[in-house]
Amino acid sequence: MTDLERRVADLERRVPGARSALGTPGTSTAFGAAAGVYRDRFPAELTSAFDPATGYSWERVVLDRTLANPEVVAATAPQAGAYAFTPDNDESLAAGTRGWLEADPNAGGWLFLSAGGAGGAACESAGCDGLVGLEEEWCLKLSLACHEGRFAGMGEEQFAAVFGWYDEVEEGWVFYVWDPEVPDWVEFEMDWGGGTGNVVLTFEADGTPVLTVGGTLTMYYEPCATGGRFTGGPRNGFTGGTAPELCEPNAFTVVVECSCCAIDSWQGDGFYCVEDTGPSDCYAVELLEENLDHCDDGDPFVICSGPYATQELAEAACPPAPPPIETGCCPDDPVPQSLTATVTSGGAYDGTYALTYRSGVWSFILDDGAIGSCGAGGTEAILVLQCNGSNQWEFYTDDFVFGPFAVTTEACDPFQLVFDNVNFSLCGLQTGATVTVTA
């Protein structure tokens, strides 16, 4: 007896008529399904709006890794059907909505679990539903669901803020944590008590998610019944005592779910010292994951330090912004000590650079970072802004070799200066660039 036949026999014992409803292995004679549709849960896409008589029509989708950029596509075989319904009788789903499909055990049709929208919908669904149709720009979050028996001492704190994003080399999602010592995101090394290893999520050709640890250990995948869960135990190489059965009694389970990409330096819920991307005083705020405060969605602030246990500790750690500079060029509006210069039409120089007030001018030096063909490191001032003795703004490049370039547009409140036809040489010859300086 094959494994499939054993499973059908077991289902028949529990659900009368199951064998006649399911048909022969690999073929569905019920629910309007085409030949070859899997009996287990599989990813699918709705191909129609809801019909009161036939529910939703659907077709199976698969992950095609033969493409230069792997993506979930319609299956080449005609694996499609109708009579799909959601467990909560949702009749509002649109054609193009993707999710998981499984046979109704009562032989009434198909049960469809939505992944959260049609086409390019945002990655919002949690658990295994959110792993359907992932796109490369989406981020994932890894958390610890439970750890029992021999894994009871597994450190929960290591999962405070573990995020994954797509890696072209791995052809999957690699998980990272923020290391304040670097500072940068570094690969997460999960410690399960019997060893450590980096965590990578990939997909098999049929769309089944695969979570590996250390490149050799594959966690047991529990399809959607309890969320997008992966369990480690003795049968798949992890230290333990019994088979991985959702943390009973010697196993650990992690959950992979969709998440926004976290802002740099966010290390879990707490109070942080932050500042706006424009010059400003530092201030203390509480950043909570449940409120999506940690999302890197273009909000104009950066984290200076933290997390701290209380608002008071964060406020005490927030340094004040340096005092603005009085100039004759903007006599009524002191200029912040930190400005931003944006180079356009400058070829390799195009980009945004921080100008810092030092020695009576605002400058970007190579110690601040790379620019043009120059790597980071050095005291040469590639971008220089000053208010001259005639109370006129001037811009120089290459340690005052080129310039002064006269301002073509200026405003003090809000602060903005534009310089046209700016030339560079020290880090590669470039002429005719435009430099915009803002606060």
C-alpha positions in Angstrom: 0.0 0.0 0.0 1.4 3.4 -1.0 1.7 6.3 1.4 -1.1 8.0 -0.4 -3.4 4.9 -0.2 -2.7 4.6 3.6 -3.6 8.3 4.0 -6.8 7.9 2.0 -7.7 4.8 4.0 -7.2 6.6 7.2 -9.4 9.5 5.9 -12.1 7.1 4.8 -12.3 5.6 8.3 -12.8 9.1 9.7 -14.9 10.6 6.9 -17.5 8.2 5.2 -17.3 8.4 1.5 -13.9 10.0 1.4 -12.5 7.6 -1.2 -15.3 8.2 -3.7 -15.0 11.9 -3.2 -11.2 12.0 -3.7 -11.1 9.6 -6.6 -7.9 7.8 -7.6 -4.5 9.0 -6.6 -3.5 12.1 -8.6 -7.0 12.7 -10.1 -9.9 14.6 -8.7 -13.4 13.4 -9.8 -15.1 15.9 -7.6 -15.4 19.7 -7.3 -14.9 20.4 -11.0 -11.1 19.8 -10.7 -8.8 18.8 -13.6 -6.6 15.7 -13.5 -3.4 15.9 -11.6 -4.4 18.2 -8.8 -2.6 17.4 -5.5 -4.6 16.1 -2.6 -2.6 18.1 0.0 -2.8 21.8 0.4 -1.2 23.7 -2.5 -0.8 27.3 -3.7 -3.5 28.5 -6.1 -4.9 31.6 -7.7 -8.6 32.5 -8.1 -9.6 33.0 -11.7 -13.1 34.4 -11.2 -15.3 36.4 -8.8 -17.6 34.5 -6.5 -20.5 32.7 -8.0 -23.3 31.6 -5.6 -23.7 28.2 -7.4 -20.0 27.3 -8.1 -18.0 29.4 -5.6 -14.7 30.6 -7.0 -12.9 29.1 -10.0 -9.2 28.6 -9.5 -5.9 27.3 -11.0 -2.8 26.0 -9.4 0.4 28.1 -9.3 4.0 27.0 -8.9 7.4 28.6 -8.2 9.4 28.6 -11.4 13.1 28.6 -10.6 14.1 28.1 -14.2 13.6 31.8 -14.8 16.5 34.4 -14.4 14.4 35.9 -11.6 12.3 33.0 -10.1 8.7 33.8 -9.5 5.3 32.1 -8.8 3.6 31.4 -12.2 0.6 29.4 -13.4 1.2 25.7 -13.7 1.8 24.4 -17.2 -0.6 21.5 -16.7 -4.3 22.3 -16.8 -4.7 22.1 -13.0 -7.8 24.1 -12.4 -11.3 23.8 -11.2 -14.2 25.5 -9.4 -16.2 25.1 -6.1 -13.7 26.9 -4.0 -15.0 28.6 -0.8 -13.3 30.3 2.2 -13.9 29.0 5.7 -15.6 32.3 6.7 -17.7 32.4 3.5 -16.0 35.5 2.1 -17.6 36.3 -1.2 -15.6 39.5 -1.9 -12.3 38.1 -3.2 -11.3 39.2 -6.7 -9.9 37.2 -9.5 -6.1 37.1 -9.1 -6.2 36.5 -5.3 -3.6 33.9 -4.4 -3.6 31.6 -1.4 -3.7 27.9 -0.3 -6.3 25.4 -1.6 -7.2 22.1 0.0 -9.9 19.5 -0.5 -12.9 19.9 1.9 -12.9 16.7 4.0 -16.7 16.5 3.6 -16.4 16.2 -0.2 -18.2 19.5 -0.6 -15.6 21.3 -2.7 -12.3 23.2 -1.9 -11.3 25.3 1.0 -9.4 28.5 0.0 -7.2 30.5 2.4 -6.4 33.9 1.0 -2.8 35.2 1.1 -4.0 38.7 1.4 -4.9 40.2 -2.0 -4.7 40.0 -5.8 -1.7 40.6 -8.0 0.9 42.8 -6.4 -0.9 43.1 -3.1 1.2 44.1 -0.1 2.8 41.4 2.0 0.4 41.6 5.0 -0.7 38.1 5.8 0.8 36.3 8.7 1.8 32.7 9.0 2.1 30.3 6.0 -0.5 32.3 4.0 2.0 35.1 3.8 4.5 32.8 2.2 2.4 32.4 -1.0 3.5 34.5 -3.9 6.3 36.3 -2.1 8.0 39.0 -4.1 11.7 39.8 -3.7 11.2 43.3 -2.2 9.2 41.9 0.8 10.7 41.3 4.2 10.0 38.4 6.6 10.1 38.1 10.3 11.4 35.0 12.2 10.0 34.4 15.7 10.1 31.5 18.3 6.7 29.9 18.9 7.7 27.3 21.5 10.6 25.3 22.8 10.0 22.3 25.0 11.9 19.5 26.7 15.6 19.6 25.8 15.0 22.9 24.1 13.4 24.6 27.2 16.6 26.6 27.7 16.7 27.9 24.2 17.3 31.7 24.4 14.1 33.6 23.4 15.9 36.9 23.5 17.8 36.1 20.3 14.5 36.3 18.3 13.7 39.9 19.5 14.2 41.4 16.0 15.1 38.9 13.3 14.3 39.9 9.8 14.9 38.3 6.4 15.1 39.8 2.9 15.8 38.3 -0.5 19.3 37.2 -1.4 20.0 36.6 -5.1 22.9 34.2 -4.4 20.8 32.0 -2.0 17.8 32.4 -4.3 15.8 32.9 -1.1 15.4 34.9 2.1 18.3 35.2 4.5 17.6 36.3 8.1 19.5 39.1 9.8 19.8 40.9 13.2 21.1 44.4 13.8 24.6 44.5 15.3 25.3 47.9 17.0 29.0 47.2 17.1 29.4 47.1 13.3 26.9 48.9 13.0 25.0 47.0 10.3 22.7 44.0 9.7 24.6 40.7 10.1 23.4 37.2 9.4 21.4 35.7 12.3 23.0 32.7 13.8 20.2 30.8 15.5 21.3 29.0 18.6 19.1 26.0 19.4 21.2 24.6 22.2 22.9 21.9 20.2 24.6 24.2 17.7 24.2 27.3 15.7 23.6 28.2 12.1 22.3 30.9 9.7 18.6 30.6 8.6 17.5 30.6 5.0 14.1 30.3 3.4 13.8 28.9 -0.1 11.0 27.2 -2.1 10.8 23.9 -3.9 9.6 23.8 -7.5 6.0 23.2 -6.4 6.0 26.2 -4.1 6.6 24.3 -0.8 8.7 26.5 1.6 11.9 25.1 2.9 13.7 26.5 6.0 17.3 25.4 6.5 19.6 26.1 9.4 23.4 26.2 8.9 22.9 25.0 5.3 22.5 21.4 6.3 19.5 21.0 8.7 16.0 21.3 7.2 13.2 22.1 9.6 9.9 20.2 9.4 7.2 22.3 7.7 3.7 22.3 9.2 1.3 23.5 6.4 -1.0 26.2 7.5 -3.1 24.3 10.1 -1.3 26.3 12.8 0.4 29.0 10.8 3.7 29.1 8.9 5.5 26.9 11.3 8.8 25.0 11.1 9.8 22.5 13.7 13.2 21.1 14.7 13.7 17.7 16.3 15.7 14.5 16.0 14.2 13.3 12.8 15.6 16.3 10.9 19.0 16.5 12.6 18.4 18.7 15.7 19.1 17.7 19.2 16.0 16.3 20.9 14.2 13.2 22.2 11.2 12.5 20.0 9.8 13.3 16.5 9.0 17.1 15.8 5.4 17.3 16.7 4.6 20.9 17.4 6.8 21.1 20.5 5.7 17.9 22.1 7.7 16.9 24.1 11.3 17.6 22.9 11.2 20.1 19.9 11.2 23.7 19.1 9.0 25.6 16.5 9.7 28.9 14.7 7.2 31.0 12.7 8.0 32.8 9.5 5.6 35.6 8.5 5.5 38.6 6.4 6.7 41.9 7.9 7.7 45.4 6.9 11.5 45.9 6.6 12.9 47.2 9.9 14.6 50.6 10.2 18.4 50.4 10.9 19.3 50.1 14.6 15.8 48.8 15.6 16.4 45.9 18.0 13.0 45.2 19.4 10.3 47.1 21.3 11.5 49.9 23.5 12.3 53.6 23.8 14.8 55.0 21.4 16.7 58.3 20.9 15.9 59.5 17.4 16.4 62.5 15.2 14.9 63.8 12.0 16.9 63.2 8.9 17.1 67.0 8.7 19.1 68.7 11.5 17.1 68.7 14.7 17.2 68.1 18.4 17.3 64.4 19.4 14.1 63.3 21.1 12.8 60.1 22.8 10.1 57.9 21.3 8.7 54.4 21.9 8.9 52.2 18.8 6.6 49.2 19.0 6.3 46.5 16.4 2.6 46.1 16.9 2.1 49.7 15.8 4.5 49.3 12.9 6.7 52.0 14.4 9.8 50.0 13.4 9.0 50.0 9.7 11.5 51.5 7.3 8.8 53.2 5.2 10.5 56.5 4.5 9.6 58.2 7.7 12.0 61.2 8.2 13.9 60.0 11.3 16.9 57.8 12.2 17.7 56.0 15.4 20.6 57.4 17.3 20.7 55.0 20.2 18.6 52.5 22.2 16.5 50.7 23.1 16.0 51.9 26.6 13.6 50.6 29.3 11.9 53.9 30.0 11.1 57.3 28.4 13.3 59.0 31.0 16.4 56.9 30.2 16.0 57.6 26.5 15.6 61.3 27.1 18.7 61.4 29.2 20.7 59.6 26.4 19.5 62.0 23.6 22.3 64.6 22.9 21.1 68.0 21.9 21.6 69.2 18.3 24.6 71.5 17.9 23.7 75.2 17.8 23.0 76.7 14.4 25.5 79.0 12.7 24.9 82.7 12.4 25.7 84.0 8.9 25.4 87.2 6.9 24.0 85.2 4.0 20.9 84.3 6.1 21.0 87.0 8.8 17.5 86.2 10.2 17.7 82.4 10.0 20.7 80.7 11.6 21.9 77.7 9.5 22.1 74.2 11.0 25.5 72.6 11.3 24.4 69.6 9.3 23.1 70.1 5.7 22.4 67.8 2.8 23.9 68.2 -0.7 22.2 66.4 -3.5 24.2 66.0 -6.8 22.3 65.5 -10.1 23.4 65.4 -13.7 26.8 64.5 -12.2 27.4 61.0 -13.5 29.2 58.9 -10.9 28.9 61.8 -8.4 25.1 61.6 -8.4 23.8 61.0 -4.9 23.1 62.6 -1.5 25.9 63.6 0.8 26.0 65.1 4.3 27.7 68.5 4.7 29.1 69.1 8.2 30.2 72.5 9.6 33.9 72.5 10.4 36.7 75.2 10.1 34.2 77.9 9.1 32.6 76.0 6.1 30.2 73.1 5.4 32.0 70.3 3.8 31.9 66.6 2.7 35.3 65.0 3.0 36.4 61.5 2.0 36.4 60.4 5.7 32.6 60.9 5.5 32.3 58.4 2.7 32.8 57.5 -1.0 32.0 59.8 -3.9 32.6 59.6 -7.6 35.5 57.3 -8.2 37.0 57.9 -4.8 36.6 55.4 -2.0 36.0 56.4 1.6 39.0 57.7 3.6 40.9 60.9 3.5 40.6 64.6 4.5 40.1 66.0 1.0 37.0 68.2 1.0 35.2 67.2 -2.2 32.1 69.4 -1.6 32.5 72.8 0.2 29.9 75.4 1.0 30.6 78.8 2.5 29.2 82.2 3.1 31.9 84.7 1.9 32.9 88.1 3.3 30.4 89.7 1.0 27.6 87.7 2.5 27.2 85.6 -0.7 26.9 81.8 -0.8 29.7 80.0 -2.7 30.2 76.4 -3.6 33.6 74.7 -4.3 34.7 71.2 -5.2 38.0 69.3 -5.0 39.5 71.1 -1.9 38.7 74.5 -3.4 40.3 73.6 -6.8 37.1 74.3 -8.7 34.9 77.3 -7.9 33.5 79.4 -6.6 30.2 78.4 -8.2 27.6 81.1 -7.8 24.2 80.3 -6.3 21.4 80.3 -8.8 18.5 79.8 -6.4 18.5 80.6 -2.7 16.1 80.6 0.2 16.8 80.8 3.9 13.4 79.6 5.3 13.1 76.8 4.4 16.8 76.6 3.6 17.7 75.7 0.0 20.5 76.6 -2.3 21.0 75.5 -5.9 24.3 75.7 -7.8 24.4 74.9 -11.5 27.3 73.9 -13.9 29.4 72.5 -11.1 32.6 70.7 -12.1 34.6 67.9 -10.5 38.0 66.4 -11.2 39.7 64.8 -8.1 37.4 61.8 -8.1 36.8 61.6 -11.8 36.3 64.4 -14.4 32.7 65.6 -14.5 31.2 68.9 -15.7 27.8 70.5 -15.7 26.4 69.0 -12.5 23.7 70.6 -10.3 24.1 70.7 -6.6 21.1 71.3 -4.3 21.8 72.0 -0.6 19.0 71.7 1.9 18.6 71.7 5.7 
